[in-house]
Amino acid sequence: MAIGALVAVAIARRQRAGSWLDPLRVRSGRIAVSVQVLSLLAAGTMFRTLDGPLAGLALACVPAVALLVRDRAGRLSTAAALGSSLAAIIGLTVATETDGVGSVTWAGVAIAVVFVAIEVIGLRTTELAVEEGLNPTTLVSSSMIAGSVILLPLGLIFGTLQQPWTIWGALGAAFAVALFGTIGRVLRTAALPAAGVMAVAASTQINALVTAVGGVLLLDDHVTVVGLVATLVAAVLGATAVVAGARWRLARRPELGRALDS
């Protein structure tokens, strides 16, 4: 996250977007940054304590839960977002193989539910902050700097100092995730007003497809035909939700696309 914060600040400087402190000077920015930091903490907790399929199920449910925000994006976008969630859940259920639903504990379900709730609230508060005129890149850099201030000492104390040999293997992965993850977060934040919370949440399924393909090609992960097809369908529907949602919303309120200008 600290490396990602540096990447976000570099992007903001290139865009001349302003300081990472700008969002903290207005109420909507402070709320958005606070919830985003909670979301980052919740994601870290979830992926560290839950099995991959259960964590993936939580991510897959975000577009469906985002419907509760009532952020309208048209019938096609809504159907595509719901379809992306359904397809991803089917694929993840197949991926659990023999463990199945029996491996899910009540504590795991509670952690997943809390993450989904925070993630949806974070998307909504960030969308409102961007609509009020805050720069998407400064919002991302502010949340990642605040998050790294909290997490970096904890990571050093409870992780690296106890297992110092892990740092070298982690640095390469951290740089890759920080670089591409931060760019993706900036683009996602800028797209929120134009596409809507539900559609942007559905775009996460595209990340899942790329991650799955990368795991198969680079790490020789096991994959089933049903799981791969479900992941592909979820990604296509996620992309459809974004495009259809943006077309529907911008046709009615062209000013929502201002955040994309940078």
ABEGO torsion letter per residue (X at the ends): XAAAAAAAAAAAAAAGAEBAAAAAABAAAAAAAAAAAAAAAAAAAAAAABBAAAAAAAAAAAAAAAAAAGBBAEAAAAAAAAAAAAAAAAAAAAAAEAAEAAABBAAAAAAAAAAAAAAAAAAAAAAAAAAAGBBAAAAAAAAAAAAAAAAAAAAAAAAAAABAAAAAAAAAAAAAAAAAAAAAAAAAAAAAAAAEAAAAAAAAAAAAAAAAAAAAAAAGBBBBAAAAAAAAAAAAAAAAAAAAAAAAAAAABAAAAAAAAX
